[in-house]
Amino acid sequence: MAYRVCIQKTATPDIMLTSQSVTVSSSGRMFSCFPSGLDANNTNTGNNGKFQVAELINGTEVPYPSVTLNSPPGGQINRTTYPVTSANYQNYFIGVQSVVIDSNNILWAVDTGRAIDPTSGVLTNSQYGGCKLVGISLSNNTVVNTIVFEPTVCYGDSYPNDIRFDKRGYAYLTDSSSAGRTGIIIVNMANGNAWRHLNGDARTRPEQQFLPWVWGQPVYGWQAGQPEQYISFGADGIELSKDDSTLFFAPTGGHYLHSVPTALLRNQGPASEVRAQAGVSTLTQKGASDGFALDPVSGNIYMGNAEANAIVLYNPSNSSMATFVRDPTISWMDTLSVANQYLYFTDNQLIFNPYQTWPGTERRQHPYVLYRAKLPENGTSSM
């Protein structure tokens, strides 16, 4: 059974408790993000109190680590460019898609640098400076590191989605770009160098004509001025194996789970891309899902199955799938987090927002919910 531990505050009804992300510290602090690249209602048009990252305190969202960092001057949209783009501030949040706490008690915010233009409803491209990683120390709530991605790593139409850190000092991010240039971004956290692998590989792209059904409704993709289309999000869910030797990933727009040895991703030699692509394995079907989470005790990997209103688990030791939690109230479970013997996950109703329902119909209903479920086998925090 899953239990509601936080319900979206009614004082902020136009903000979605969203995608990619909830993360919980070892002390029980909870954080989430509200991407301006997924919902125009999350776009800050100035210092109007909206935010990209928040700490969840007694059911209330408090901008984190400060209102200032969440309030780029003039907002997230740059109207001085043609076509209109997202702002390129390195010292402000533009479009935070996920937040994850590492083993050093640092909260890392994955900033896509992209925001939806509220005027046109179009997801604008990023500019150099906007796409970045921002590290915030939970000890003193200050920014301790910012890694800005080069345009050859984060393209203007990239959409860095979720992130995981290994014990060797590397980070791995999925690029779920709906423009087709999907892949895995690898970061050397010691020096900030970053590169890409599996660039546009079929396993990182959405499956053709992928059409999931949630609560009896077909889920399409839609954008202002564009015809109805199938879900176009590529590699999204990501997780490392218990020993960090294997990276698991899957596109949002697909049913299949894939893996690749992390050693192949860290390699930057002349034939490294060919070897990385050759090293990808397709493991099993897992249903329509978004975020993943590792139970570091059992090694099981948890993921959503939106079509079954469930959280399922993959057992790497025997390649089997099983149902962990099933609840008819769950529609779209997003980033998962393991902490303190619980699995936390959000239900943000992402697939019912105007950008996923034809012809742009708002089907979400409050409240948005943060759930938790007790892990089997005495699961503990992976931090």
SEGU-482137 format. One record per residue (C-alpha): residue number from 1; residue in one letter; x, y, z. Coordinates in steps of 0.05 Angstrom, whole numbers, plus 5000, padded with zeros to 4 digits. Example, Ala and Ser with C-alpha at 12.3 -4.5 7.8 and 13.67 -1.06 7.14 Angstrom:
1 / a / 5246 / 4910 / 5156
2 / s / 5273 / 4979 / 5143
//
This chain:
1 / m / 5000 / 5000 / 5000
2 / a / 5023 / 5071 / 4985
3 / y / 5010 / 5127 / 5034
4 / r / 5000 / 5200 / 5019
5 / v / 5053 / 5240 / 5055
6 / c / 5045 / 5308 / 5021
7 / i / 4988 / 5338 / 4982
8 / q / 4997 / 5397 / 4936
9 / k / 4981 / 5461 / 4974
10 / t / 4916 / 5494 / 4949
11 / a / 4947 / 5563 / 4958
12 / t / 4988 / 5549 / 4895
13 / p / 4936 / 5515 / 4851
14 / d / 4970 / 5531 / 4784
15 / i / 5035 / 5496 / 4801
16 / m / 5042 / 5422 / 4786
17 / l / 5079 / 5376 / 4835
18 / t / 5119 / 5351 / 4779
19 / s / 5161 / 5309 / 4738
20 / q / 5228 / 5288 / 4755
21 / s / 5227 / 5299 / 4818
22 / v / 5224 / 5285 / 4891
23 / t / 5287 / 5272 / 4931
24 / v / 5293 / 5258 / 5006
25 / s / 5354 / 5268 / 5049
26 / s / 5378 / 5219 / 5103
27 / s / 5350 / 5267 / 5155
28 / g / 5282 / 5266 / 5122
29 / r / 5283 / 5333 / 5086
30 / m / 5241 / 5331 / 5022
31 / f / 5252 / 5371 / 4958
32 / s / 5216 / 5375 / 4892
33 / c / 5218 / 5416 / 4828
34 / f / 5168 / 5449 / 4782
35 / p / 5195 / 5451 / 4711
36 / s / 5179 / 5510 / 4668
37 / g / 5194 / 5465 / 4609
38 / l / 5134 / 5421 / 4623
39 / d / 5081 / 5471 / 4644
40 / a / 5074 / 5544 / 4626
41 / n / 5041 / 5556 / 4694
42 / n / 5109 / 5543 / 4725
43 / t / 5142 / 5599 / 4685
44 / n / 5164 / 5657 / 4727
45 / t / 5150 / 5724 / 4693
46 / g / 5188 / 5763 / 4745
47 / n / 5191 / 5762 / 4821
48 / n / 5120 / 5736 / 4827
49 / g / 5132 / 5682 / 4878
50 / k / 5135 / 5622 / 4831
51 / f / 5195 / 5576 / 4836
52 / q / 5232 / 5519 / 4803
53 / v / 5258 / 5484 / 4865
54 / a / 5225 / 5479 / 4933
55 / e / 5234 / 5445 / 4999
56 / l / 5170 / 5412 / 5023
57 / i / 5158 / 5432 / 5095
58 / n / 5094 / 5410 / 5129
59 / g / 5059 / 5404 / 5062
60 / t / 5081 / 5473 / 5040
61 / e / 5129 / 5489 / 4983
62 / v / 5185 / 5537 / 5005
63 / p / 5230 / 5564 / 4948
64 / y / 5299 / 5532 / 4955
65 / p / 5353 / 5552 / 4969
66 / s / 5326 / 5623 / 4961
67 / v / 5273 / 5663 / 4925
68 / t / 5329 / 5700 / 4888
69 / l / 5358 / 5638 / 4854
70 / n / 5287 / 5620 / 4832
71 / s / 5273 / 5689 / 4804
72 / p / 5314 / 5704 / 4741
73 / p / 5310 / 5778 / 4723
74 / g / 5254 / 5785 / 4673
75 / g / 5235 / 5712 / 4679
76 / q / 5256 / 5650 / 4641
77 / i / 5238 / 5675 / 4571
78 / n / 5284 / 5718 / 4528
79 / r / 5243 / 5759 / 4479
80 / t / 5302 / 5797 / 4451
81 / t / 5321 / 5736 / 4407
82 / y / 5287 / 5711 / 4344
83 / p / 5257 / 5663 / 4350
84 / v / 5243 / 5672 / 4424
85 / t / 5289 / 5630 / 4467
86 / s / 5297 / 5614 / 4541
87 / a / 5340 / 5659 / 4584
88 / n / 5414 / 5642 / 4592
89 / y / 5428 / 5660 / 4664
90 / q / 5481 / 5616 / 4696
91 / n / 5465 / 5640 / 4766
92 / y / 5389 / 5630 / 4764
93 / f / 5343 / 5571 / 4753
94 / i / 5311 / 5569 / 4684
95 / g / 5277 / 5501 / 4677
96 / v / 5296 / 5452 / 4732
97 / q / 5273 / 5382 / 4712
98 / s / 5300 / 5340 / 4769
99 / v / 5333 / 5345 / 4838
100 / v / 5376 / 5289 / 4868
101 / i / 5417 / 5287 / 4932
102 / d / 5486 / 5255 / 4926
103 / s / 5528 / 5218 / 4979
104 / n / 5561 / 5284 / 5000
105 / n / 5494 / 5313 / 5022
106 / i / 5492 / 5360 / 4962
107 / l / 5427 / 5371 / 4925
108 / w / 5439 / 5374 / 4850
109 / a / 5388 / 5410 / 4806
110 / v / 5386 / 5390 / 4733
111 / d / 5370 / 5454 / 4696
112 / t / 5349 / 5441 / 4624
113 / g / 5354 / 5516 / 4609
114 / r / 5287 / 5511 / 4574
115 / a / 5219 / 5540 / 4589
116 / i / 5151 / 5542 / 4555
117 / d / 5133 / 5611 / 4529
118 / p / 5066 / 5626 / 4563
119 / t / 5046 / 5670 / 4504
120 / s / 5054 / 5618 / 4449
121 / g / 5054 / 5553 / 4488
122 / v / 5118 / 5533 / 4453
123 / l / 5177 / 5501 / 4489
124 / t / 5234 / 5549 / 4474
125 / n / 5306 / 5527 / 4462
126 / s / 5361 / 5538 / 4512
127 / q / 5420 / 5584 / 4505
128 / y / 5491 / 5572 / 4531
129 / g / 5490 / 5585 / 4606
130 / g / 5420 / 5560 / 4617
131 / c / 5433 / 5485 / 4613
132 / k / 5472 / 5466 / 4675
133 / l / 5479 / 5427 / 4740
134 / v / 5473 / 5467 / 4804
135 / g / 5499 / 5436 / 4869
136 / i / 5470 / 5462 / 4935
137 / s / 5499 / 5441 / 5002
138 / l / 5444 / 5418 / 5049
139 / s / 5490 / 5436 / 5107
140 / n / 5487 / 5511 / 5095
141 / n / 5436 / 5517 / 5038
142 / t / 5484 / 5552 / 4991
143 / v / 5507 / 5538 / 4920
144 / v / 5574 / 5503 / 4922
145 / n / 5583 / 5484 / 4848
146 / t / 5554 / 5501 / 4780
147 / i / 5572 / 5460 / 4718
148 / v / 5550 / 5495 / 4654
149 / f / 5544 / 5448 / 4594
150 / e / 5575 / 5466 / 4528
151 / p / 5529 / 5471 / 4467
152 / t / 5561 / 5407 / 4440
153 / v / 5537 / 5370 / 4502
154 / c / 5470 / 5404 / 4514
155 / y / 5441 / 5425 / 4448
156 / g / 5389 / 5481 / 4444
157 / d / 5335 / 5428 / 4436
158 / s / 5364 / 5380 / 4487
159 / y / 5324 / 5362 / 4549
160 / p / 5369 / 5335 / 4605
161 / n / 5322 / 5296 / 4648
162 / d / 5346 / 5254 / 4706
163 / i / 5414 / 5242 / 4738
164 / r / 5452 / 5189 / 4777
165 / f / 5521 / 5191 / 4810
166 / d / 5570 / 5134 / 4816
167 / k / 5624 / 5122 / 4868
168 / r / 5679 / 5138 / 4818
169 / g / 5660 / 5211 / 4813
170 / y / 5619 / 5210 / 4750
171 / a / 5547 / 5231 / 4736
172 / y / 5501 / 5203 / 4683
173 / l / 5441 / 5241 / 4654
174 / t / 5388 / 5222 / 4604
175 / d / 5372 / 5270 / 4547
176 / s / 5299 / 5258 / 4531
177 / s / 5295 / 5311 / 4476
178 / s / 5231 / 5306 / 4436
179 / a / 5270 / 5335 / 4377
180 / g / 5305 / 5268 / 4366
181 / r / 5376 / 5282 / 4391
182 / t / 5369 / 5236 / 4451
183 / g / 5426 / 5204 / 4488
184 / i / 5465 / 5197 / 4553
185 / i / 5507 / 5255 / 4581
186 / i / 5567 / 5235 / 4624
187 / v / 5600 / 5285 / 4671
188 / n / 5667 / 5281 / 4706
189 / m / 5647 / 5314 / 4771
190 / a / 5719 / 5329 / 4791
191 / n / 5732 / 5376 / 4733
192 / g / 5664 / 5389 / 4702
193 / n / 5681 / 5358 / 4635
194 / a / 5621 / 5328 / 4600
195 / w / 5608 / 5288 / 4537
196 / r / 5553 / 5247 / 4504
197 / h / 5544 / 5174 / 4485
198 / l / 5487 / 5134 / 4452
199 / n / 5473 / 5198 / 4413
200 / g / 5408 / 5187 / 4375
201 / d / 5413 / 5112 / 4386
202 / a / 5347 / 5076 / 4374
203 / r / 5346 / 5051 / 4447
204 / t / 5348 / 5123 / 4473
205 / r / 5292 / 5146 / 4426
206 / p / 5217 / 5135 / 4434
207 / e / 5187 / 5074 / 4401
208 / q / 5149 / 5089 / 4337
209 / q / 5074 / 5102 / 4347
210 / f / 5079 / 5091 / 4422
211 / l / 5009 / 5101 / 4450
212 / p / 4999 / 5086 / 4525
213 / w / 4930 / 5084 / 4557
214 / v / 4922 / 5113 / 4627
215 / w / 4855 / 5110 / 4663
216 / g / 4824 / 5087 / 4599
217 / q / 4848 / 5147 / 4559
218 / p / 4899 / 5146 / 4502
219 / v / 4958 / 5192 / 4516
220 / y / 4984 / 5233 / 4458
221 / g / 5033 / 5291 / 4453
222 / w / 5012 / 5360 / 4432
223 / q / 5041 / 5430 / 4425
224 / a / 5008 / 5495 / 4404
225 / g / 5002 / 5500 / 4328
226 / q / 5021 / 5427 / 4318
227 / p / 4978 / 5367 / 4300
228 / e / 4965 / 5309 / 4347
229 / q / 5025 / 5264 / 4353
230 / y / 5051 / 5204 / 4391
231 / i / 5093 / 5212 / 4454
232 / s / 5161 / 5236 / 4432
233 / f / 5202 / 5236 / 4497
234 / g / 5264 / 5194 / 4493
235 / a / 5312 / 5168 / 4547
236 / d / 5285 / 5189 / 4614
237 / g / 5286 / 5139 / 4671
238 / i / 5357 / 5123 / 4694
239 / e / 5389 / 5083 / 4750
240 / l / 5456 / 5051 / 4767
241 / s / 5464 / 4979 / 4789
242 / k / 5484 / 4965 / 4862
243 / d / 5558 / 4961 / 4842
244 / d / 5555 / 5020 / 4793
245 / s / 5578 / 4975 / 4736
246 / t / 5513 / 4980 / 4696
247 / l / 5469 / 5037 / 4676
248 / f / 5395 / 5022 / 4666
249 / f / 5353 / 5069 / 4624
250 / a / 5288 / 5073 / 4584
251 / p / 5251 / 5123 / 4541
252 / t / 5186 / 5152 / 4567
253 / g / 5157 / 5136 / 4499
254 / g / 5168 / 5061 / 4503
255 / h / 5157 / 4996 / 4540
256 / y / 5228 / 4969 / 4541
257 / l / 5283 / 4972 / 4593
258 / h / 5355 / 4976 / 4569
259 / s / 5424 / 4973 / 4601
260 / v / 5496 / 4989 / 4583
261 / p / 5562 / 4980 / 4621
262 / t / 5583 / 5045 / 4653
263 / a / 5656 / 5032 / 4633
264 / l / 5635 / 5041 / 4560
265 / l / 5602 / 5107 / 4575
266 / r / 5663 / 5135 / 4612
267 / n / 5708 / 5117 / 4553
268 / q / 5723 / 5176 / 4506
269 / g / 5769 / 5140 / 4457
270 / p / 5761 / 5143 / 4381
271 / a / 5715 / 5082 / 4377
272 / s / 5680 / 5093 / 4443
273 / e / 5613 / 5112 / 4414
274 / v / 5611 / 5050 / 4370
275 / r / 5629 / 5006 / 4429
276 / a / 5578 / 5040 / 4474
277 / q / 5522 / 5027 / 4424
278 / a / 5545 / 4955 / 4415
279 / g / 5544 / 4946 / 4490
280 / v / 5470 / 4963 / 4499
281 / s / 5425 / 4905 / 4520
282 / t / 5349 / 4905 / 4517
283 / l / 5326 / 4870 / 4580
284 / t / 5251 / 4866 / 4586
285 / q / 5185 / 4903 / 4579
286 / k / 5167 / 4947 / 4639
287 / g / 5105 / 4987 / 4619
288 / a / 5099 / 5062 / 4608
289 / s / 5143 / 5095 / 4660
290 / d / 5185 / 5155 / 4678
291 / g / 5232 / 5155 / 4738
292 / f / 5272 / 5097 / 4769
293 / a / 5300 / 5084 / 4838
294 / l / 5349 / 5033 / 4866
295 / d / 5340 / 4994 / 4930
296 / p / 5414 / 4987 / 4950
297 / v / 5401 / 4928 / 4996
298 / s / 5365 / 4881 / 4948
299 / g / 5391 / 4913 / 4884
300 / n / 5320 / 4917 / 4858
301 / i / 5303 / 4975 / 4812
302 / y / 5235 / 5007 / 4821
303 / m / 5198 / 5042 / 4765
304 / g / 5128 / 5064 / 4747
305 / n / 5078 / 5028 / 4703
306 / a / 5026 / 5082 / 4689
307 / e / 4981 / 5036 / 4648
308 / a / 4974 / 4990 / 4708
309 / n / 4970 / 5046 / 4760
310 / a / 5029 / 5013 / 4793
311 / i / 5100 / 5015 / 4816
312 / v / 5138 / 4954 / 4791
313 / l / 5207 / 4927 / 4806
314 / y / 5260 / 4896 / 4763
315 / n / 5305 / 4843 / 4795
316 / p / 5373 / 4845 / 4759
317 / s / 5394 / 4778 / 4788
318 / n / 5342 / 4740 / 4748
319 / s / 5315 / 4793 / 4699
320 / s / 5244 / 4787 / 4727
321 / m / 5190 / 4840 / 4736
322 / a / 5140 / 4842 / 4793
323 / t / 5087 / 4890 / 4819
324 / f / 5106 / 4928 / 4882
325 / v / 5049 / 4977 / 4893
326 / r / 4983 / 4984 / 4856
327 / d / 4931 / 5037 / 4870
328 / p / 4875 / 5061 / 4824
329 / t / 4886 / 5133 / 4846
330 / i / 4956 / 5133 / 4814
331 / s / 4959 / 5162 / 4744
332 / w / 5030 / 5184 / 4727
333 / m / 5084 / 5168 / 4778
334 / d / 5146 / 5207 / 4767
335 / t / 5216 / 5211 / 4796
336 / l / 5224 / 5159 / 4851
337 / s / 5269 / 5166 / 4912
338 / v / 5292 / 5114 / 4962
339 / a / 5306 / 5140 / 5033
340 / n / 5300 / 5115 / 5104
341 / q / 5268 / 5048 / 5084
342 / y / 5215 / 5080 / 5041
343 / l / 5203 / 5091 / 4967
344 / y / 5177 / 5161 / 4953
345 / f / 5143 / 5181 / 4887
346 / t / 5100 / 5237 / 4860
347 / d / 5035 / 5232 / 4822
348 / n / 5036 / 5295 / 4780
349 / q / 4982 / 5276 / 4729
350 / l / 5032 / 5297 / 4675
351 / i / 4997 / 5259 / 4620
352 / f / 4932 / 5298 / 4633
353 / n / 4962 / 5368 / 4623
354 / p / 4944 / 5409 / 4561
355 / y / 5010 / 5390 / 4528
356 / q / 4994 / 5316 / 4529
357 / t / 4920 / 5316 / 4514
358 / w / 4890 / 5331 / 4447
359 / p / 4869 / 5385 / 4431
360 / g / 4902 / 5418 / 4490
361 / t / 4850 / 5402 / 4543
362 / e / 4867 / 5411 / 4617
363 / r / 4847 / 5346 / 4651
364 / r / 4888 / 5350 / 4715
365 / q / 4852 / 5356 / 4781
366 / h / 4878 / 5376 / 4849
367 / p / 4908 / 5352 / 4892
368 / y / 4976 / 5330 / 4866
369 / v / 5005 / 5279 / 4914
370 / l / 5071 / 5255 / 4942
371 / y / 5067 / 5182 / 4962
372 / r / 5112 / 5136 / 5001
373 / a / 5112 / 5060 / 5008
374 / k / 5152 / 5016 / 5056
375 / l / 5207 / 4978 / 5021
376 / p / 5212 / 4903 / 5028
377 / e / 5275 / 4868 / 5054
378 / n / 5292 / 4926 / 5101
379 / g / 5310 / 4972 / 5043
380 / t / 5352 / 5031 / 5064
381 / s / 5374 / 5097 / 5035
382 / s / 5422 / 5093 / 4976
383 / m / 5455 / 5158 / 4997
//
